[in-house]
């Protein structure tokens, strides 16, 4: 047997699983279509390590508790890359979510594992990075964390390689013929088709999850999903007081305005996407929406020509007719009973990547001795 585990995708979930398997002494191969790790969604997130305060609105309490627990772990294990930062929630006369609703939400957040929150005194509002004060009624401050998603993913894959995992970049997965105890795998790299065997496969390809699954034989029925585009923009201006959690005036969605490399990043959107995941780009309408939201709350105005950078990533959500904002963010692990050694990851959050890895390794517990 060439490998104990093949991981398809070098995003945050794929590299974390590869590292965990390598730590167990497994022979691990990672196939990544791009020239480096985290070139898809894992480098195009909102850069937040957080519990997901907004998920309380849709009753996803278990997810929030899980993410807050993972935030605590990352603050301890990656202190140079994951930093606590203050978040501010301004409440205006026109704000849809009333002061008492936000206070209840923050109290629940605290009880689930968050930190204490406070009210910012009116005399300190002038220090809040030029936040508009006309019609402002309250400002809440609570704490969550921020990271560099690309650097975090790179660190983990480097640790995996140090433990013996092999990583092939620029690789195209052609398919796998699987039985109950192993898979015969074909892929191309540097113009050469290669064939290897592995005891198990983890499909951690993000928005390509069903594309990869269709290349498995015998067929594995995929889950019905919807790809939802999340775009961000970066504009000039350094925020000194932390992150601002805004309610978009157009549709009352949550939008973050946050410091990013001496500039300001604004995101995110939720736009249904169809087509090649590799071709996802911010829409002009999304850029306009994010500028409108930022400008609604800050005295200093940003124009379209001020946008330094824009980028978009794709979320994998369960298919449905409801608004993507209210759709479940739970990570789903999918396999066929006849082929339990082929496991696909649907969805997933940057914050809870370690928790997802733990669930995957439990599913593949036979790997613990396979490489011995």
C-alpha angles and dihedrals in degrees: 000000000000097000141006093212136022115197117196110206132031098220121121094285096045095049093045091052091046091053093048093050092047089051088058091056096257123149103242133190122188120198117199124178095207128067093255143011125286096019093139129045094332092072095038102060128113088266091238130140099196146134094244104248091193092059088072088073090065094042097251093147096148091054092050092049091048093050094047089052090050090048090057091050094050093048087058100040100038104029094153093053103033115057133178111240132179117255120203127205112193117201117204133182089260096046111123095212107067125223094254092050092053091046091053090048092050091048091052089046090053092049091051091056108288126124130260119284131209144195116252110231117244092241089061097052091092088066094060100102097272096309111172112253100189105114092002112146106170141359121205123199124200134156134251133143141260131204144172101255094196094051092045092053092046091052093052095049090048089053090049091052091048087056091053106270115143119222124197114194122194089032125149116208110219100179149288134243105210137193130178093277107031148002130230105218132198124195139153127232128170090355094304124113112223133191124207138162127230134178093223142010128213113198102209096157098128112209089009091060096113093039089058093042091056089061093062121102127237090038120259116204109241125221119251109254143169124217113223121194120224116193132191135189132203119213133175120274133087118237111212101181101054135251128346120214106207136186108228107237092218100057107355093246120151113262126178125217107194145164115262125174094328091314135079125263121200125195168222138002132180111218123158110244132203125179139044110348089215090064099053112134134167111270119230088239089057093049089050090048093052093046090048091052094047093046092048090066107032131065094219107074126216122209131205091259090055093065106115097184141356129191140171136207132187129241120206108222131172112265115259147130096251126100110280088232090068097038119115117271094196116133112240123207110204130192140149117250089229092051108034089158091072110072127178125198116217116193121339137173131241091232096054100041092118092051090051090051090053091053092048093050091051089054089050096040091139088071089073091080101021094086095044 
